[in-house]
Amino acid sequence: MRWPGYTVSIMSETPKPPEIQLQIQLDDDVANGRYANMALVNHTETEFTLDFIYVQPQQPRAKVLSRIITNPKHMKRLLMAIQENLAKYESKFGPVEIIDPGTPVH
């Protein structure tokens, strides 16, 4: 609403919290990474589970190397980050071809 001759200024009732810088620790064993050539994704209403697996050729068994459990909002942000990075990769190195999207390749 406007009132001629009056200036209305609105102030936020909640003060802005101070900005905190997040420091991320990366232990040596985690920094080396793990190679995975298969991933399984499952979900419930409240969370997603990602299992990263290494499958050796001609072996009947495989082992889950890492399991990540996250919420749907974070999963969506992760998916968007992966799509953005894959697009950058393909613009630099060319398209990544998937031979048969219905068949898992290890």
HELIX and SHEET records of a PDB file:
HELIX    1   1 ASP A   28  ALA A   31  1                                   4    
HELIX    2   2 PRO A   72  PHE A   93  1                                  22    
SHEET    1   A 3 MET A  38  HIS A  43  0                                        
SHEET    2   A 3 PHE A  48  TYR A  54 -1                                        
SHEET    3   A 3 LYS A  63  THR A  70 -1                                        
END                                                                             
